[in-house]
Amino acid sequence: MKLDGKLGHLTYSTLVHPGDTWDEMWHSLKTYVPQVKARVCPNDPFGVSLRLSAASAGHLINAPDDRRELKAFLDDNDMYLYTVNAFPYGPFKNQVIKEQVYEPDWSTEERTQYTMNVADIIAEVSPEGVSPSIQSPPLGFKPNAAKPGVVEAYTTNVRRLAAHLAKIEERTGKTVTLGLEPEPYCYLETTEETIEFFQNKLRAEPSLDALAKDLGISSADARAVMCKHIGTVYDICHQAVEFEDISASLQALVDAEVAVVKLQEAAAVMVPEVTQETVDALKTYADSVYLTQTVEKRDGKLTRFLNLEDAFEAWEKDPGGHREWRIHFHVPVFLEDLGPFKTTRFAIEEALAFHKANPLSDQLEIETYTWDVLPEHLKTGDIVDYVTMELEWVQEQLA
């Protein structure tokens, strides 16, 4: 939905629904999204965030009739597509995903071609007047980025995608953007690392010269193309897990001219003081199909664990001292208190206050995709009730 003033568009991610194949996503789109629209904006157009796996994108790129049917469905139901989640390449539901969610990463041709397919689809299906975005992984899993040539391949393939997006704009007039999403334990993890990649890799002279050559433009114009089409998806949960100052982080991106193509409202689990009682209570969140990256702050020092179970092991070996944990497990954005521990809802409030005072993105999205693995006591009604409550809470923060 379009928010007041310059606050942009707001929706929720259909990653929460079944959607590993196009048939699944098409069913979810027709089943759930109209119900949510009827609750939150029955008389106004409703923006849609569509999850497209590689299989779905591969199907749609070769099925013009299905693309026309998708566009007609959105038009007929007073809905419009403005963003696509192209982060998980393959299956995402009902099986162990863990670090495979980043594969194939941005060093590969598979990831590059998949994202190009999504760009072509969204340019065709999104309406006039909308500059649609594509959400994509933080290049790759951090341990893999240490291999020779991997970061150079990241840079080359994102640059190729920038050229593809520039050609789409020249051909169609539609500005499509790519948002790389920093996440704990990935090559792009902190705001500082993200800015460094943009400034010293994507916008370095050799990269811009190569882009200029590809497009037949000057290096100065190539920099403008890179700034226009390649930015970041800022998931508030991820940066809160990193113990970042959210306002300072957002301002740093603005100062570095790294566009926030999408501002994602998501909350993480926060344990202000780790005790045996809280460790025991947290076990209901462990052993998830998704990664549960955990960052510990102890005596001012950050220690990172790939999964919550690793943090448990470290606690059992050395349970003394005051420490705080923040865990990458998305929980409802409207909750602040989870009983034995808290959430990082405060970070969402801070980010939305920053955005309200200084609009920095035209696209906002709630991404609590964990409905199927949430502890039962955190589920409120059915999935439509739950999504509606999240959207209404964010609207209230921006009112």
PASE-680605 format. One record per residue (C-alpha): residue number from 1; residue in one letter; y, z, x. Coordinates in steps of 0.001 Angstrom, whole numbers, padded with zeros to 6 digits. Each point is the difference from the previous one (the first is absolute). Layout:
# PASE-680605
{NUM, A, {Y, Z, X}}
...
END
This chain:
# PASE-680605
{1, M, {000000, 000000, 000000}}
{2, K, {003559, -000595, 001136}}
{3, L, {001801, 003240, 000772}}
{4, D, {003703, 000636, -000520}}
{5, G, {002575, -001315, 002428}}
{6, K, {-001307, -000975, 003422}}
{7, L, {-003056, 002255, -000067}}
{8, G, {-002385, -002948, -000285}}
{9, H, {-003311, -000452, -001807}}
{10, L, {-002583, 002724, -000628}}
{11, T, {-003699, -000286, -000775}}
{12, Y, {-003370, 001414, 001028}}
{13, S, {-002671, -001497, 002211}}
{14, T, {-002971, -001572, -001790}}
{15, L, {-002005, 001040, 003058}}
{16, V, {-000816, 003012, -002181}}
{17, H, {-002124, -002242, -002257}}
{18, P, {-003225, -001913, 000724}}
{19, G, {001011, -003240, 001705}}
{20, D, {-002237, -001011, 002884}}
{21, T, {-000592, -003440, -001558}}
{22, W, {002296, -002158, -002091}}
{23, D, {-002124, 000590, -003109}}
{24, E, {000380, 003767, 000481}}
{25, M, {003721, -000218, 000673}}
{26, W, {000596, -002353, -002919}}
{27, H, {-001824, 002419, -002316}}
{28, S, {001964, 002983, 001334}}
{29, L, {003289, -001860, -000315}}
{30, K, {-000643, -000902, -003635}}
{31, T, {-001469, 003384, -000909}}
{32, Y, {002278, 002604, 001564}}
{33, V, {003380, -001455, 000924}}
{34, P, {001091, -000920, -003566}}
{35, Q, {-000866, 003551, -001097}}
{36, V, {002189, 001469, 002756}}
{37, K, {002833, -002378, -000894}}
{38, A, {-000195, 001063, -003647}}
{39, R, {000526, 003601, 001104}}
{40, V, {002775, -000343, 002584}}
{41, C, {002039, -003072, -000990}}
{42, P, {-001166, -001486, -003294}}
{43, N, {003184, -001993, -000540}}
{44, D, {000739, -001173, 003551}}
{45, P, {-001844, -002136, 002566}}
{46, F, {-002510, 001895, 002128}}
{47, G, {-000501, -000795, 003667}}
{48, V, {-003538, -000316, 001324}}
{49, S, {-001517, 000839, 003371}}
{50, L, {-003199, -002020, 000271}}
{51, R, {-002856, 000858, 002326}}
{52, L, {-001460, -003210, 001477}}
{53, S, {-002992, 000291, 002288}}
{54, A, {-000867, -002874, 002319}}
{55, A, {-002654, -001082, -002490}}
{56, S, {002527, -000014, -002853}}
{57, A, {002586, -001876, 002056}}
{58, G, {-002610, -002501, 001121}}
{59, H, {-000966, -000576, -003622}}
{60, L, {003543, -000359, -001330}}
{61, I, {001196, -002311, 002767}}
{62, N, {-002694, -002457, -001106}}
{63, A, {000364, 000578, -003764}}
{64, P, {003313, -001385, -001303}}
{65, D, {-001101, 000560, -003601}}
{66, D, {-000539, 003694, 000685}}
{67, R, {003394, 000268, 001674}}
{68, R, {001593, -001579, -003068}}
{69, E, {-001963, 002355, -002246}}
{70, L, {001218, 002989, 002022}}
{71, K, {003614, -001109, -000232}}
{72, A, {-000336, -000704, -003731}}
{73, F, {-001560, 003425, -000611}}
{74, L, {002860, 001730, 001785}}
{75, D, {002613, -002055, -001876}}
{76, D, {-001661, 000548, -003369}}
{77, N, {-000132, 003768, 000550}}
{78, D, {003571, 000353, 001286}}
{79, M, {-001197, 000829, 003511}}
{80, Y, {000851, -001434, 003394}}
{81, L, {-001642, 000048, 003420}}
{82, Y, {002155, 001250, 002871}}
{83, T, {-002407, 001388, 002575}}
{84, V, {-003592, -000435, 001157}}
{85, N, {-002157, 002530, 001801}}
{86, A, {-001794, -002027, 002681}}
{87, F, {-000908, 003029, 002121}}
{88, P, {-003758, 000368, -000672}}
{89, Y, {-001615, -003317, 000918}}
{90, G, {-003332, 000763, -001632}}
{91, P, {-001517, 002564, -002378}}
{92, F, {001970, 003198, -000539}}
{93, K, {-001755, 001911, -002772}}
{94, N, {-003261, 001924, -000317}}
{95, Q, {-001119, -000275, 003629}}
{96, V, {000874, 001502, 003373}}
{97, I, {003060, -001809, 001383}}
{98, K, {001473, 002223, 002745}}
{99, E, {001546, -001981, 002923}}
{100, Q, {-001586, -003241, -001225}}
{101, V, {002953, -000203, -002418}}
{102, Y, {002039, -001484, 002880}}
{103, E, {-002568, -002712, 000772}}
{104, P, {000353, -002837, 000633}}
{105, D, {003277, 001021, 001621}}
{106, W, {003081, -002017, 000941}}
{107, S, {-001589, -001196, 003255}}
{108, T, {-002301, -002274, -002053}}
{109, E, {000261, -003369, -001661}}
{110, E, {-001662, 001430, -003116}}
{111, R, {002824, 002476, -000634}}
{112, T, {002645, -002638, 000711}}
{113, Q, {-001445, -002640, -002318}}
{114, Y, {-000659, 002540, -002751}}
{115, T, {003637, 001093, 000076}}
{116, M, {001202, -003611, -000015}}
{117, N, {-002118, -000603, -003112}}
{118, V, {001549, 003034, -001696}}
{119, A, {003485, -001254, 000922}}
{120, D, {-000670, -003384, -001589}}
{121, I, {-001366, 001618, -003168}}
{122, I, {002808, 002518, -000455}}
{123, A, {002658, -002652, 000631}}
{124, E, {-001428, -002014, -002873}}
{125, V, {-000691, 002803, -002478}}
{126, S, {003061, 002240, 000442}}
{127, P, {002999, -000923, -002183}}
{128, E, {003331, -001443, 001025}}
{129, G, {002436, 002625, 001206}}
{130, V, {-002718, 002170, 001570}}
{131, S, {-000635, 000132, 003748}}
{132, P, {-003632, 001126, 000096}}
{133, S, {-001575, 002077, 002753}}
{134, I, {-003433, 000276, 001604}}
{135, Q, {-001302, 003388, 001118}}
{136, S, {-002094, -000188, 003171}}
{137, P, {-001679, 002378, 002485}}
{138, P, {001749, 001543, 003022}}
{139, L, {-001404, -002813, 002167}}
{140, G, {-003211, 001803, 000908}}
{141, F, {-001894, 003213, 000699}}
{142, K, {001656, 001704, 002981}}
{143, P, {-003104, 000310, 002237}}
{144, N, {-000589, -003751, -000341}}
{145, A, {003565, -000858, 001025}}
{146, A, {-000707, 001164, 003558}}
{147, K, {-002292, -002979, 000626}}
{148, P, {001481, -002776, 002174}}
{149, G, {001997, -002608, -001882}}
{150, V, {-000135, 001715, -003389}}
{151, V, {003697, 000887, -000330}}
{152, E, {000954, -003499, 001160}}
{153, A, {-002262, -001409, -002718}}
{154, Y, {001649, 002286, -002584}}
{155, T, {003389, -001369, 001007}}
{156, T, {-001099, -003631, -000013}}
{157, N, {-001623, 000165, -003417}}
{158, V, {002835, 001866, -001702}}
{159, R, {002370, -002578, 001494}}
{160, R, {-002182, -002780, -001444}}
{161, L, {000223, 001702, -003376}}
{162, A, {003802, 000192, 000309}}
{163, A, {000077, -003751, 000608}}
{164, H, {-002233, -000552, -003038}}
{165, L, {002321, 002091, -002172}}
{166, A, {003045, -001919, 001264}}
{167, K, {-001707, -003281, -000928}}
{168, I, {-000814, 001352, -003469}}
{169, E, {003665, 000836, -000493}}
{170, E, {001081, -003437, 001189}}
{171, R, {-002483, -001652, -002359}}
{172, T, {000369, 002199, -003091}}
{173, G, {003198, 002015, 000385}}
{174, K, {-002080, 003190, -000363}}
{175, T, {000497, 002741, 002608}}
{176, V, {-003326, 001714, 000671}}
{177, T, {-000071, 003008, 002331}}
{178, L, {-002743, 001754, 001946}}
{179, G, {-000028, 003784, 000256}}
{180, L, {-002068, 001568, 002789}}
{181, E, {-000921, 003535, -001073}}
{182, P, {-000059, 002719, 002693}}
{183, E, {-002872, 002439, -000413}}
{184, P, {-001467, 002887, 002011}}
{185, Y, {-002426, -001034, 002758}}
{186, C, {001161, -003629, -000053}}
{187, Y, {001902, -002145, 002487}}
{188, L, {003078, 000405, -002176}}
{189, E, {-000089, 003713, -000733}}
{190, T, {003402, 001601, 000484}}
{191, T, {003432, -001367, -000821}}
{192, E, {000770, -000116, 003720}}
{193, E, {-003093, -002123, 000707}}
{194, T, {000863, -002317, -002870}}
{195, I, {003538, -000604, 001228}}
{196, E, {-001294, -000537, 003536}}
{197, F, {-002401, -002731, -001171}}
{198, F, {002690, -001788, -001966}}
{199, Q, {002584, 000160, 002771}}
{200, N, {-002168, -000519, 003074}}
{201, K, {-002751, -002243, -001353}}
{202, L, {000900, -001929, -003149}}
{203, R, {003672, -000409, 000927}}
{204, A, {-000464, -000320, 003740}}
{205, E, {001304, -003222, 001527}}
{206, P, {-003408, -001683, 000524}}
{207, S, {-000989, 000666, -003612}}
{208, L, {003258, -001317, -001412}}
{209, D, {-000126, -003066, 002275}}
{210, A, {-003493, -000800, -001287}}
{211, L, {001117, 000434, -003623}}
{212, A, {003058, -002164, 000629}}
{213, K, {-002190, -002737, 001458}}
{214, D, {-002387, 000140, -002951}}
{215, L, {002795, -000285, -002565}}
{216, G, {002323, -002276, 001980}}
{217, I, {002875, 002487, -000074}}
{218, S, {002023, 002023, 002499}}
{219, S, {-001169, 003343, 001378}}
{220, A, {002858, 001695, -001844}}
{221, D, {-001177, -001539, -003266}}
{222, A, {-003569, 000983, 000859}}
{223, R, {001100, 003618, 000294}}
{224, A, {001593, -000257, -003443}}
{225, V, {-003251, -001401, -001391}}
{226, M, {-001992, 002843, 001542}}
{227, C, {002376, 002643, -001356}}
{228, K, {000014, -001599, -003449}}
{229, H, {-003726, -000472, -000491}}
{230, I, {-001711, 002781, 001995}}
{231, G, {000628, 003664, -000711}}
{232, T, {-001848, 003178, -000824}}
{233, V, {-001620, 001661, -002982}}
{234, Y, {001147, 003591, 000265}}
{235, D, {-002670, 002272, -001427}}
{236, I, {001706, 003373, -000283}}
{237, C, {-003348, 001798, 000116}}
{238, H, {-000882, -001485, 003395}}
{239, Q, {003235, 000987, 001697}}
{240, A, {-000120, 003462, -001569}}
{241, V, {-003509, 000452, 001447}}
{242, E, {001567, -000837, 003383}}
{243, F, {002491, 002874, -000489}}
{244, E, {002899, -002459, 000153}}
{245, D, {003455, 000817, -001330}}
{246, I, {000008, -002509, -002874}}
{247, S, {003740, -000574, -000198}}
{248, A, {000277, -000418, 003777}}
{249, S, {-002984, -002342, -000026}}
{250, L, {001466, -002218, -002719}}
{251, Q, {003394, -000042, 001700}}
{252, A, {-001628, -001014, 003287}}
{253, L, {-001605, -003007, -001718}}
{254, V, {003334, -000968, -001534}}
{255, D, {001754, 000296, 003374}}
{256, A, {-002698, -002122, 001673}}
{257, E, {000243, -002666, -002729}}
{258, V, {-003630, 000443, -000951}}
{259, A, {-000034, -000745, -003712}}
{260, V, {-001837, 002341, -002338}}
{261, V, {-001441, -002718, -002219}}
{262, K, {-001745, 002617, -002136}}
{263, L, {000508, 003759, -000339}}
{264, Q, {-003265, 001627, -001039}}
{265, E, {-000070, 003306, -001811}}
{266, A, {-003112, 001900, 001029}}
{267, A, {-000725, 003665, 000698}}
{268, A, {-002421, 001556, 002487}}
{269, V, {-001800, 003338, 000106}}
{270, M, {001919, 002632, 001985}}
{271, V, {-001339, 003327, 001268}}
{272, P, {003016, 002072, 001152}}
{273, E, {-002246, 002574, 001656}}
{274, V, {-003624, -000694, 000838}}
{275, T, {-002381, 002867, -000748}}
{276, Q, {-003731, 000203, -000582}}
{277, E, {000744, 000143, -003733}}
{278, T, {001978, -003249, 000076}}
{279, V, {-002578, -001670, 002239}}
{280, D, {-002704, 000872, -002525}}
{281, A, {002147, -001282, -002876}}
{282, L, {000688, -003264, 001847}}
{283, K, {-003667, -000882, 000189}}
{284, T, {000224, -001566, -003446}}
{285, Y, {002294, -002649, 001558}}
{286, A, {-002227, -000672, 002998}}
{287, D, {-002814, -002499, 000372}}
{288, S, {002077, -002622, -001816}}
{289, V, {-000715, -003744, -000005}}
{290, Y, {003524, -000369, 001432}}
{291, L, {001398, 001271, 003278}}
{292, T, {001556, 003460, -000258}}
{293, Q, {002194, -000091, 003098}}
{294, T, {001279, 003509, 000651}}
{295, V, {002967, 001014, 002142}}
{296, E, {000231, 003587, 001203}}
{297, K, {003236, 001662, 001081}}
{298, R, {-000617, 003025, 002174}}
{299, D, {002661, 001630, 002170}}
{300, G, {002138, -003115, -000417}}
{301, K, {-002761, -002310, 001268}}
{302, L, {-001652, -002713, -002120}}
{303, T, {-003735, -000615, 000218}}
{304, R, {-001564, -002886, -001885}}
{305, F, {-003479, -000120, -001528}}
{306, L, {-001566, -003140, -001422}}
{307, N, {-001621, 001880, -002889}}
{308, L, {000310, 003389, -001637}}
{309, E, {-003480, 000904, 001250}}
{310, D, {001286, -000345, 003588}}
{311, A, {002780, 002472, -000783}}
{312, F, {-002578, 002397, -001458}}
{313, E, {-002012, -000212, 003219}}
{314, A, {003077, 000759, 002126}}
{315, W, {000837, 002970, -002247}}
{316, E, {-003498, 001415, 000286}}
{317, K, {000183, -000158, 003790}}
{318, D, {003420, 001648, 000154}}
{319, P, {001119, 001572, -003300}}
{320, G, {002897, 002011, 001393}}
{321, G, {003740, -000595, -000123}}
{322, H, {002349, -001367, -002639}}
{323, R, {-000500, -003676, -000824}}
{324, E, {000956, -002400, -002775}}
{325, W, {-002086, -002976, -001123}}
{326, R, {001070, -003128, -001810}}
{327, I, {-002813, -002187, -001265}}
{328, H, {000021, -003682, -000935}}
{329, F, {-001484, 000419, -003451}}
{330, H, {002158, -001397, -002791}}
{331, V, {000547, 002425, -002873}}
{332, P, {002099, -000374, -003181}}
{333, V, {003669, -000361, 000902}}
{334, F, {001142, 002423, -002700}}
{335, L, {-002011, 002911, 001434}}
{336, E, {001484, 002450, 002500}}
{337, D, {-002593, 002762, -000154}}
{338, L, {-003754, -000528, 000378}}
{339, G, {-000943, 003673, -000282}}
{340, P, {-001073, 001108, 003484}}
{341, F, {002333, -002556, 001611}}
{342, K, {002920, -002328, -000703}}
{343, T, {000948, -003678, 000053}}
{344, T, {002660, -002014, 001805}}
{345, R, {001820, -000733, -003250}}
{346, F, {003154, 001285, 001691}}
{347, A, {-000073, -003096, 002252}}
{348, I, {000002, -002317, -003027}}
{349, E, {002961, 001900, -001431}}
{350, E, {001834, -000363, 003299}}
{351, A, {-000749, -003714, 000298}}
{352, L, {001052, -000711, -003578}}
{353, A, {003225, 001961, 000506}}
{354, F, {000689, -002132, 003102}}
{355, H, {-000743, -003171, -001956}}
{356, K, {002151, 001098, -002924}}
{357, A, {002967, 000610, 002306}}
{358, N, {-000636, -003031, 002235}}
{359, P, {-002303, -002537, -001689}}
{360, L, {-002204, -001350, 002772}}
{361, S, {-002750, -001881, -001824}}
{362, D, {-000168, -002205, -003073}}
{363, Q, {-003602, 000999, -000594}}
{364, L, {-001472, 003407, -000789}}
{365, E, {-003635, 000715, -000731}}
{366, I, {-002212, 003005, -000669}}
{367, E, {-003260, -000195, 001934}}
{368, T, {-002382, 002769, -000991}}
{369, Y, {-003141, -002090, 000295}}
{370, T, {-002345, 003005, 000235}}
{371, W, {-000597, 000589, -003724}}
{372, D, {-003727, -000658, 000366}}
{373, V, {-000422, 002592, 002783}}
{374, L, {002486, 002671, -001124}}
{375, P, {-001408, 003458, -000758}}
{376, E, {-000468, 000195, -003774}}
{377, H, {002572, 002766, -000460}}
{378, L, {002750, -002333, 001255}}
{379, K, {-000687, -002751, -002523}}
{380, T, {002377, -000008, -002948}}
{381, G, {-001385, -001824, -003024}}
{382, D, {-001270, -003522, 000597}}
{383, I, {001267, -002452, 002590}}
{384, V, {002767, -001300, -002287}}
{385, D, {001258, 003539, -000682}}
{386, Y, {-000067, 000762, 003708}}
{387, V, {001875, -003152, 001093}}
{388, T, {002548, 000488, -002783}}
{389, M, {000758, 003554, 001110}}
{390, E, {000549, -001192, 003566}}
{391, L, {002384, -002767, -001054}}
{392, E, {001954, 002326, -002269}}
{393, W, {000326, 002593, 002770}}
{394, V, {001436, -002545, 002463}}
{395, Q, {002402, -001276, -002655}}
{396, E, {001215, 003554, -000540}}
{397, Q, {000691, 000405, 003720}}
{398, L, {002169, -003114, -000039}}
{399, A, {001775, 000730, -003299}}
END
